[in-house]
């Protein structure tokens, strides 16, 4: 099956961001300030990529293109006729399942320098997922943070939704 223009654009943006992260990995070890500056720049680039690439087709809003929704957030969307109105936008948040900052500092910036751009891209696909949740649910996640002891391990066994489980929100998620 031929990828759509949207899928091709997302793949291009993902490759660009993976390249940026790879370049940052090459310069790790240059001090905390240098890592902080790279983290801020990469966080912004990652968010921008998600806004552009994971959005729905057309001008329907950035939230509609995502696969993981909380039941409350989805109910709000459905109550507005499936349209991403300003009311919906004020009620829901696009939340990275594992925060970008945590991902960068604890996964990507700990990679060996010989890690390839393609390996980084694959890790981004695993650890870079997002969920659409309500503001209230987002507050619960922020209060809990990443669970103690949660570190990068074999991606086939690590539950990327661990902080949702810890905040008792995982059962509220629907995957489309």
Secondary structure by P-SEA (a helix, b strand, c coil): ccccaaaaaaaaaaaaaaaaaaaaaaaccccaaaaaaaaaaaaaaaaaaaacccccccccccccccccccaaaaaaaaaacccccaaaaacccccccccaaaaaacccccccccccaaaaaaaaaaabbbbbbcaaaaaaaaacccccccccccccccccaaaaaaaccccccccc
